[in-house]
Amino acid sequence: MIIGVDLGGTNVRAGVESEGHIHQQRGEIFNNRGSLADTLEQLVEFIRPLVSPVVTGIGIGVPSVVDIANGIVYNVGNIPAWKAVPLRQILEDALSLPVAVNNDVNCFILGEHRFGEARGKHTVVGISSGTGLGSGIVIDDQLYHGRNCGAGELGLLAYLDRNIEYYASGNFFEAVHQLTAIEAHRRALAGDATAVALWREFGAHIGHVIKTVVLTYDPEAIVIGGSLSKAFRFFEEAMYTSLANFCYPESIRRLEIYQSRNENIALLGAAALISHHQPAPSAR
C-alpha cells in the first residue's frame, strides 16, 4: 500500500492506494501563508495518521517545478515560504518511508495512464484546467518531465493578447467576465443562455490548447481534468468545432479526447510515483 498526497496552494488531500483504489481519504485547508517550518510541520502531521506497517512508500504531487532526482521543490507560487525545499528528505526523515516527489499535473496524467481514462495508451497528455492551466505528458509509458520538470507548461505560451492560461482556465471567467467558474457552471446547469455562451467561448480556447498539444506531442489521447472539466458537456461541442480547421485533420480524427472522471486520480498518480521509474539522485 502506498500513500498518495496531492498538495495544492490552499488545500492538501491524501489517501492510501491499494489495487487502484484510494482508502482512508482525508483533506484539510493548507496554511499556505505560514512559515517554512509551520507548513512542513502541518504537512508531516497531516500524512502521519496514514502511516502503518503495511504502507511501503509515499508519493506526493506539488504545484511547482521539482528536482525529481533529488526530491527538491522550487518556488511554489502559492506557498511563498517554499523557495528550495528538500521535501523528499524531510518527509523520509520524519515518516521513515521512501518518498517520491513530482509535479501535481504529472501525477494527474500518471494516474489517468495507470488507472483511468488513458489506461492502455502509450503516449498521452493531460490538460488540467482550474485556477491555472497545466499539462502532464506520458511518452512511451514514461512521464516526460524535461530537464527542470517544466515540460508541459503550455499555459504560459503567448495567445491572443495574453497567454493561453488567461483564456483557458478559471481566469477566463474571473478576469475576463467577472464571474467564477463555479457560478458560471451553476448558471449553465440552470439553463442561463449567457452562461452557456461563455462555456462555448471557453471551449474554443480549450480547442486551441489541444491544437498546441497535438502539434507539440502528437499523442494518442488527451485527458481533460481540473475543476473546470466538470463543465465538459458545456464546452465539448465548441472545442471540437474549433478543431475542425486544424492543419492536419487526420491527426484530430485519430485523437481520443476524454474527460477525467475519477476525483481521486491525482492521489492514485502520486502513489504510482513509487513504482514508476524516476531518475536516480544525481551527484551535486
N, C-alpha and C positions, 0 to 999 in steps of 0.2 A: 504494500500500500504506500502511496506517495501523497504528500500534502501539496496541493496546488494553491498558490496565492496570487491574487490579482490586485495590485496596488494602484489606485488611481490618485488623482490630485486631491480629491475630497473624501473618498471612501476606500475602504480595504475589504476584500472578501477572501475567504479561504474555505477549503474543504478537503476531505480525504478521498482520493481517487482509488477505486477498486473495480477492475473489469469494465472500465469505460463509464462508470457512474460516479457521481460525487455524493459522499455521505458526510454527515456532521457539518453541514454548511453553516458558516457564520459570517457576519459582516458588521461593520461599525463605521462611524464617521472618523476620518483620519485627521489628526491635528496638523494639517499641512503647514501651518504658520509657526509651529513650535521650533525650538532649538534642535540642533542635530541630535543631541543626547536624548531629548524628550521624544522626538519622533522615532528614533531607533528603539528606545525602550518600549514605546507603545506597540511597535511592530512585533518585537520579540514576544511580548506578553500576550499579544493577540494570537500569535501562532502557537504558543506553548501548550494550550489545552488540547490541541490536536495531536501532539506528540505522544506516542505509545510504543511499546516493544514491537508491534507489528509494522510500524512505519519505517521505511528504509531510506527516505530522502525527502527533500523539499525543493520544489520548483517555483520560482517567483517571476512574474512579469511586472515591469516597471515602465512608466510613461516617459522614457528618455533613451538616449544612446547608452550603450553598455560596452565596456571592455569585456567581452564574453569569456575570453581565455582566462582572465584574472578575476572576474566577478566584480568589477568596479563600475559603479553607476555615476554618470556625469551630468551635471547641470539640469536637474529636473525642474522644469519651468514652474510647475505648480507647488513645488516644495522648495522654497528658497534656500533652506539650510543645506540642501543636498548638492554640493558642488563637485566633490570627488569622494564617493563613499565606497569603501571596500566591503560591499554588502555581503558577498558570499562568505568572507572570512568572519565577519561579525556574527552572522547567523549560525555558521558552523560552530564557532566557539561557544555561543550562548545555548544552542539547542542540541549539540553533539550529533548532528546528522549531516550527510553530504548535501550540498546546496548547488543548484544551477540557477543562473540569473539571465534574463533576456528581456528584450523589449516587449511591451504588452500586446502590440498588434501582431508581432511574430508568434506570440503564444496563441492568439486567436486563430491564426491560419494553421498553425501546427495542430491545434485541437480539431479544426474542421477537416484537416488532412487525415488525421488518425481516427477520429471518432464521428465526424459529422458529414456535412453535405458533400465534401470533396474526397470522401473516402474512396480509394481505388484510383484516384487521379495522381499523376506523377508530377505535373507542373501546374501549379495553381497560385492564384493571387487572392488575398483577402483585402477588401476595402472596408475600413471601419470609419463610419461617419457618425460623429457625435458632437461634442463640444468643438473638436477639431476633426481633421481628416488624416488618416494614416493608412499605410498598406503593409502587408507582410507577404513574403514571397517564398514559395517552395519550388525548387528546381530539381528534377530527378530525385524526388523524395527527400531532399535535404533542404533545410532552411537556408536561404541566401541572405547573409547579413551585410555584405560589403565590408570594407576594411575597418570601419568605425561603427558598425551596427546602424548605419544611417541609410542603407538601401531601402527604398520604398517610401521615402518622404515626398510623395508626389504632390501633397497639398501645398508645398512651398514653391511649386513651379508657377511661372507667370501665366496669367489667364485673364482675358479682358483687361480691365483697368487695375486689377489687384493680383491675386493669386488663386489657385484652384480651391484652396481651403476656404477662402472668403465666400465662395458661392456654392460649395458642395458639402457644407457642414451646417451645424446649428447656427453658425454665424450668419448664414444666408437669411434666416428668419429674424434673428435678433437685430443685426446691424443694418440689413437692407430693408426689412419690413417691420421692425419694431414689434416683433411677436415671437414668443418662444416656440420652439418646435413642438413641445408638448401641447401647447394651446392650439397650434395650427393643426395638429393631428386630431385633437378633440373636436375642433370645429369641422374638420373634414368628415369625421365619423358621423357628425350630426347633420351632414348634408350641406354645409355652408359652401356656396359656389366660389366665393373669393378664396377660401382656404384650399379648396380642391384645385383651383387655378394656380395657387402658389406651389403646391406639390408637383403640378405638371411642369412648372418652370424649373423647379428643383431637379426633376427627372432629366431635363435637358442638360443640366450641368453635370449630373452623375454620368450621363452618356459621354460627355467629354472626358471624364476620368477614365471610363472604360476604354475609349479610343487611345488614350495615353498609355494605359496598361498593355493593350494589345500591340501597339507599336513598339513598346519597350521590351516586353517579356513574352508575348505571343503564347499565353497559357492555354491549357486545355479547358480550364474552368476558372471562374471568378466567383467568390462568395462575398456578398454584401452584408456586413454586420454593423455593430454600433447601435446606439439608441435610435437613430433615425430610420434604421432598417425596419422598425416596427410599422412604419407607414409605407412599406414597399408597394402595396397594392395601389396606392395613390400616385406613385411616380413611375411604376414599371412601364406602362404603355408609352409615356413620353420619353423614357430612357431608350426604349427600343426604336422609337421614331427617330431620335437623334442619331442612332447608329445606322440608319438606312442609307446615308450618303457617305459612309466610310469608304476610304480609297481602296480597301481590299475586302470586298463583300464576302468572299469565300471564308475569310478568317472569322467574320462575325457569324456566318451561317454555322460554322463548326464549333463556335464557342458556346460553352454551357455557363449560364449565369444563375446562381442560387441565392436565395435569401437565407441568412443564418437563422436557425430555429431553436437551438439549444442555448438557454440562458446561462448554462454553466460551461460553455465551450472554452472560454479563456482559462478557467480553472483546470479543465482537462488538458489543455495545451501546456499550461505551466507545469503540471505534474509530468507530462510527457517529456519535458526537457531532461529529466533524469536519465531516461533511456535513449534519448536522441543524441546522436553524435554531436558534441560541441568541441571546439578547439581546446587542446591541452594548454595549460598556462605557459606563456612564453617567458623566456629569460629577459629580465629588465635590468 
